[in-house]
Amino acid sequence: MRYGLGSVLKVRCDECGLENLVDTDTRVERKPNGRGPSGFTSNRKIGLGMLHAGIGETHINNVLTAIDVPPLSHKHLKSYERAVGKAVEKCAQESCRRSLETEVRLTSQSLPSATAIRGYVDTVPALKAALPGKDSYKLEDLYRARFGKFDAHDAVEDVAALVRLVGDTNANVLAKIRIFDEGKPGRIASLNKLVEAKALTHYMATKIGTSGLAISHLKLAYRRDPDNGIASLFKEKNAKEVVRVTASKKVIMQVTEYLKSKVN
């Protein structure tokens, strides 16, 4: 039985005659909510390969046919592509964010303190809200449609064009501004030992550091209340009723257990 690039072999035992099912590849299980395609790892990887190479169904099936591998259906290829697409997009966004923060930090250090960069913002959502229904939200397309000539591929012109476009449209770019946090890398680094001990994932350590907390704050909360200190700290809510870090009992328990052996 073939399922994409993987198969299930029926192997009959010569001794007892019992028929066993043997997978030719490891399987990817469905999410706990039952969504997302299950199946073989190789099928997920073919979806990732399509995204990485920038090719579609016809191209990948031409390759498979050339090496005598049966082609895959459009429905299955799309489901595999969608399954990995969200993860790839999330990684790309995180990579862009880290690169932007590094650029902001280095640029800020090279400027006089009075003009140092204090934050950054993605202007696309603001411009989409100010100029709904556009076919393209590329800077050059928006600028040409509103003002005419645009000198592309010039960094100074790009900045001047964006400033003029935002000012002319009254786009609310400050609504989503992110203040650059110079202490964030240090706070995240202070949690490395919890990551190494598998008390935290790197993602959760980053989330804790982003919330303004370092290992010293976790230790202080634990000393004040060994049973509920970490829970109270992590589940503290802001004005929008959003928890500061997480309400996950598993994460809270793991951090509490780690600190139990480290805090005197």
N, C-alpha and C positions, 0 to 999 in steps of 0.2 A: 504494500500500500504506500503510495507516494503522496507526500504533503509538501509541496514546493520543492526545495532542494533536499529535504530530508525524507526518509522512508522508514516504515515499520516492517521489519522482516518477520515472517512466520517460520519459526524453527521447530521442527518436530523431533522429540527425543527418540532415539533408536531403541532405548531400553523400555520406557514405559508408554511411549506413544503420545505423551502430553505435548500439546502445542504451546510454545512460548512466543511472546511478542518481544522483539528486540529493536530498540531505536538505533538509528545510525548516527544520531547526533544528540547533544544535550537539549533539553526542552526549556522554554521560557513559559512560566506559568502566568495565568491571568492575574490582574490586580485583585486585591481583596474585595473591591466593589464589583468584580465580575466584568469590568470593561477592559478593552484592549485585546488584541489578538493573542492567543496562545500559540504554541507550535515550537518549531526548532530554532535554535540559535542562528543557524546558517541563513534562515529566512530573514531574521532581523538584520543580519550583517549585509545581506544583499540590498536591503532598503537603505542602510547607512552608506553603502558603496554608491548607490544611485545619487544620493544627495551630495556626497563628496566629489563625485566625478561630474556632476551636473548633467546627468543623462536621464532618459525616461524609459518607459516600458519597451518601446521598439528597439532601442539601442541595447538594453541589457539582454533582451531575448535573442537578438542577433548574435551576441557574444556566446550565450548559452548554446544556441543551435550550432555554432561553429565548432564547439568542443563536444558535440553529441550529448548535451544535457537537455532534457525536455524543457520547453519554455514554460514560463509561469503566467497565470491568468492576470488580467488587468486588475480585477478585484483584490486578489491576494497581494500583488505588488504594491498597490496603493495602501492597503492596510498596514503592510510592513513599513512603508515609507512614513506614514503618519505616526506609527508607534515610536520610531526613533527621532522623528522630526522635532518633537517637543523637547526632548532631551538635548539635542544638538543646539536648538535655539536658546535654551536656558544656559548652556555652557558658553555660547557665543556672547550672550548678554553679560554674563559674569566676567568673561575675559575683557570685553570692551569697557566694563565698569572699572576693573582693576587698572587697565591701561590709562583710562582717563584720569583716575585718581593719581597715578604716578606722574602723568604729564602736568596735572594741576600743581602737585607738590613741587616738582622741579622748577616749573615756571614761577611759582610763587616765591621760591627761595631766591630767584635771580632778580626779583623786582624790589624796589624800595618798599618798606613796610607800609607806607601810606597807600600804595597802589597794589599791594599783594592780593592775589586771588583768594576769595573766602569761600567760594562754592561754585557749583555748576548746575546746569539744568538741561534736560532734553527738550528742545523747542518744538519738536514735531507734534506732540499731543496738543500743545497750546495753539499752534497754527492750524491744526485740524479743527479745533473748536472754533477758532476765529474765522476760518475759511472752509466751511463744510462743502462736501460734494465735489471736490477737485479730483481729477483723474490721477494727478501726480503731486506729491508733496516734496519733490526735490527742490532745493533752494533755487537753482537756476530757472526751473519751470515756473515757480511761484513769482519770482522776481520779474521774469520776462512778461508774464501775463499782466502784471500790475504796473510795471514801470518801463518795459521795453528792453533795451540793450543791457546785456550782462556779461562782464569779463570773467569767464570761467577759469578755473585752475590757477587762481591768484589768491593767496591766503588773505592778504590785506583787503582785496575787493570782496572776498567772501564774508569777512567780518562786517565790513561796512554795509554790504547788501542785507545781511541778517538784521543788523541794528535798524536799518531803514524799514525793512519789512515788518519787524515786530512793532516798531513805533507807529507805522501807518495803519496797521490792522488792530492795534490795541490788544494784541494777544497777551493773555495773562500768563506770562512765563514764570512769574514768581510763585505761582500756586504749587509747583512741584520742585522748587529749588532744593538742592542738596548742599548743605553746608559742609565744606571740606573739614574733615576731622583729623588733625595731625596726631592725636593720641590713639587713634583706632588701631594701627598696626601693632603698637606696643601692647595694647590690651589683648588683642588676639594672640600674640606671641606668648603672653603670660599664661595662656590656657593650653599650651602645647603638651604639657605633661598629662593633662586629662585626656587629650586626644591619643597620646601614645599608650595610655593605660586603657584605652577604649571606653572610657567613661563618657566621652563626647565624640561626636563625629566632627570632621573639619567644618562642615556646614553649620552645625550648631554652635561651635566655638566662634565662628565668624559672626553669627547672629547675636551671640552674647556680647562680643566685643563691640559690635555696631550699636548695641543698646546702651553703651556707656559703662559696661561692667568689665572688671578685670578680676584676676584670681584673688586679689586682696579684698575685693568687695564680697566675693563668695565666702571667703574664710570668715570675714567679719559677721556676715549673716548667719553662718553656721554656729559661731561662738555664742551669738546672742540667743539663738534658739535652734539647738541641734535637730529637733524633730520637724519643725515647720519653717525654719529660716529661709532655706533655699526655695521652698514652694511659694512662700509669700513674696520673695524677691522676683522670681521668674514670672509669677502670675499677676503681678501688680499691673493695673490697667491705667491707660492714659485717658484723656478727655473724650476720645472716640470709643471708649470701652474695648480697646485692643490690648491684649496682654503684652507685657514688656518683652518677654522672651518666648515662653511656651507654657502650656498647661499640661503637657505630657507627663503622666505619672512615672513612666519609665525613665525619662531623662532626669527628672527631679530625683528619683531614687538612686540612679547611678552616680550623680554628682554628690548626693548626700553620703552615699557609701564610700566614695573616694575620699571625701573630706574627713570622714570619721577616722580614718587611719593616718591622716596627715596633720590635722589640727589638734593641738594639745589643749 
